[in-house]
Amino acid sequence: MRYPAWMSVLDMQPMERSKASLSVSRLGVVRFLNARPIVAGLDALAGLSVRPAPPSDLIGLVSERAVDLALCSSVDLLTAPFDVAWLPVAPLGCDGETLTVRVFSRKPLDQVGRIHCDTDSHTSIALLRVLLAEYWKCDPELVPLGSDDDVEATLLIGDKVIGPTGDPAAWPCQVDLGEIWKQHTGLPFVFAVWMGRAEERDRIRRVGRVLDRQLRLNQHRLREIVSKEAGDHGWSRDAARDYLTRHIRYAFTDREREGLQTFLGRCVALGIVPPRDLPEPLTL
């Protein structure tokens, strides 16, 4: 059963409530467990439709107008093939260890010649490139995961990191990129933000209010979400609860903004992305 958007947006004024359901807004969302505290329940709201996809596909869906806004990799703020509008609400971030953005290696990274990269996330690969240059001070070749069978190191993201993948006997050197970023800069890291086309600012603001309130609603029913969805994503309930409460952050404070600006600035300085002004986030 679908229920009106205002049921999770209780402090909207009546006029705002009616506007929220005038037309369907199409959202592109990440498939991973870490997005569930943001997006759980959105598919039941009148006026919204939800399309799950890998993180790296979402900016393309916005570009193709297949969705109106999406939880895109943060580096896409500087690479999107359109003028971007983005929201300072309900991001995916961390302030230290992530558990799910990790490099598995048979030897120390500064001795590795090639890293096979999970291409599901533009931001994770860009972050790896920044840290290789600045923290490990090396320049191994980065190739797509599965491009050959001789793998000495691999970057994996998301739920696929959980389970037998991380066997220490097979991968004696394991590093968490969120943890290394925090050691290197002292800042939190923002992996993904909600973004869409600049000409859709009014729609994006309107949906942003729904996202903000849905996140707050879901944080109050996190135990229910974990109980229902942890197993489907390959997690135990205890591990999922710990992950979603201690490792993944959904706030965008001044520190997250500084972390995002620092990361994007370093991507530009290293030639990972072309120079481009970061647009100001929309106000709700």
PERAPE-V492276 format. One record per residue. N is the residue number from 1. RES is the residue in three letters. D_LAST is the distance of its C-alpha to the last C-alpha in Angstrom with 2 decimals. Layout:
N,RES,D_LAST
N,RES,D_LAST
//
This chain:
1,MET,28.48
2,ARG,24.98
3,TYR,22.94
4,PRO,20.08
5,ALA,16.47
6,TRP,16.07
7,MET,18.69
8,SER,16.38
9,VAL,13.34
10,LEU,15.49
11,ASP,13.27
12,MET,11.78
13,GLN,13.62
14,PRO,16.46
15,MET,15.29
16,GLU,12.02
17,ARG,14.44
18,SER,16.80
19,LYS,14.50
20,ALA,13.51
21,SER,17.23
22,LEU,18.36
23,SER,18.82
24,VAL,19.04
25,SER,16.52
26,ARG,18.62
27,LEU,17.56
28,GLY,19.78
29,VAL,20.24
30,VAL,22.58
31,ARG,25.80
32,PHE,26.35
33,LEU,26.35
34,ASN,23.72
35,ALA,21.01
36,ARG,22.15
37,PRO,20.17
38,ILE,16.98
39,VAL,18.43
40,ALA,21.22
41,GLY,21.00
42,LEU,18.56
43,ASP,21.67
44,ALA,22.48
45,LEU,19.38
46,ALA,20.10
47,GLY,18.28
48,LEU,18.00
49,SER,20.74
50,VAL,21.11
51,ARG,23.38
52,PRO,24.60
53,ALA,25.95
54,PRO,26.99
55,PRO,24.29
56,SER,26.19
57,ASP,26.24
58,LEU,22.53
59,ILE,21.91
60,GLY,24.93
61,LEU,23.61
62,VAL,20.53
63,SER,23.02
64,GLU,25.32
65,ARG,22.66
66,ALA,23.79
67,VAL,20.21
68,ASP,16.89
69,LEU,15.12
70,ALA,16.74
71,LEU,16.94
72,CYS,18.95
73,SER,21.10
74,SER,19.41
75,VAL,22.34
76,ASP,21.44
77,LEU,18.82
78,LEU,22.02
79,THR,24.18
80,ALA,22.27
81,PRO,24.38
82,PHE,21.54
83,ASP,18.78
84,VAL,15.93
85,ALA,12.16
86,TRP,10.82
87,LEU,8.28
88,PRO,8.83
89,VAL,9.12
90,ALA,12.49
91,PRO,14.69
92,LEU,18.47
93,GLY,20.21
94,CYS,23.13
95,ASP,24.63
96,GLY,28.19
97,GLU,30.09
98,THR,28.39
99,LEU,31.53
100,THR,30.49
101,VAL,30.42
102,ARG,34.07
103,VAL,37.04
104,PHE,40.40
105,SER,43.42
106,ARG,47.19
107,LYS,47.42
108,PRO,45.36
109,LEU,42.71
110,ASP,44.38
111,GLN,47.43
112,VAL,45.76
113,GLY,46.42
114,ARG,44.03
115,ILE,40.93
116,HIS,40.10
117,CYS,36.32
118,ASP,34.29
119,THR,32.39
120,ASP,29.64
121,SER,27.23
122,HIS,26.92
123,THR,25.31
124,SER,28.10
125,ILE,30.77
126,ALA,29.20
127,LEU,28.94
128,LEU,32.57
129,ARG,33.63
130,VAL,32.07
131,LEU,33.77
132,LEU,37.03
133,ALA,37.21
134,GLU,36.14
135,TYR,37.05
136,TRP,39.99
137,LYS,41.01
138,CYS,42.26
139,ASP,41.64
140,PRO,42.59
141,GLU,42.24
142,LEU,39.23
143,VAL,40.07
144,PRO,38.52
145,LEU,39.38
146,GLY,42.52
147,SER,43.89
148,ASP,47.10
149,ASP,48.75
150,ASP,49.43
151,VAL,46.32
152,GLU,46.48
153,ALA,42.75
154,THR,39.68
155,LEU,35.90
156,LEU,34.40
157,ILE,30.89
158,GLY,29.46
159,ASP,31.53
160,LYS,34.63
161,VAL,35.08
162,ILE,36.00
163,GLY,39.64
164,PRO,42.84
165,THR,41.19
166,GLY,41.18
167,ASP,44.88
168,PRO,45.86
169,ALA,49.36
170,ALA,48.14
171,TRP,45.39
172,PRO,46.54
173,CYS,43.81
174,GLN,40.26
175,VAL,37.18
176,ASP,33.55
177,LEU,31.38
178,GLY,28.57
179,GLU,31.31
180,ILE,32.92
181,TRP,29.70
182,LYS,29.22
183,GLN,32.91
184,HIS,32.71
185,THR,29.62
186,GLY,28.79
187,LEU,25.16
188,PRO,23.04
189,PHE,22.48
190,VAL,19.60
191,PHE,21.19
192,ALA,18.45
193,VAL,14.78
194,TRP,13.00
195,MET,13.64
196,GLY,14.67
197,ARG,16.03
198,ALA,14.53
199,GLU,15.74
200,GLU,13.55
201,ARG,10.19
202,ASP,9.48
203,ARG,10.83
204,ILE,9.07
205,ARG,5.48
206,ARG,7.56
207,VAL,9.43
208,GLY,6.95
209,ARG,6.59
210,VAL,10.32
211,LEU,10.97
212,ASP,9.67
213,ARG,11.82
214,GLN,14.57
215,LEU,14.98
216,ARG,15.48
217,LEU,17.83
218,ASN,19.69
219,GLN,20.23
220,HIS,22.12
221,ARG,24.22
222,LEU,24.74
223,ARG,28.50
224,GLU,28.57
225,ILE,26.64
226,VAL,29.02
227,SER,32.03
228,LYS,31.20
229,GLU,30.14
230,ALA,31.68
231,GLY,35.02
232,ASP,33.68
233,HIS,32.22
234,GLY,35.43
235,TRP,34.47
236,SER,36.24
237,ARG,34.20
238,ASP,34.79
239,ALA,33.89
240,ALA,30.70
241,ARG,29.59
242,ASP,30.45
243,TYR,28.66
244,LEU,25.34
245,THR,25.42
246,ARG,27.16
247,HIS,26.57
248,ILE,23.21
249,ARG,20.01
250,TYR,16.53
251,ALA,14.82
252,PHE,13.31
253,THR,14.71
254,ASP,16.40
255,ARG,19.36
256,GLU,17.74
257,ARG,16.43
258,GLU,20.02
259,GLY,21.51
260,LEU,19.63
261,GLN,20.57
262,THR,24.08
263,PHE,24.58
264,LEU,23.53
265,GLY,25.61
266,ARG,28.56
267,CYS,28.26
268,VAL,28.60
269,ALA,31.42
270,LEU,33.33
271,GLY,33.02
272,ILE,31.21
273,VAL,28.62
274,PRO,28.99
275,PRO,27.46
276,ARG,24.04
277,ASP,21.28
278,LEU,18.23
279,PRO,15.21
280,GLU,12.42
281,PRO,9.44
282,LEU,6.39
283,THR,3.78
284,LEU,0.00
//
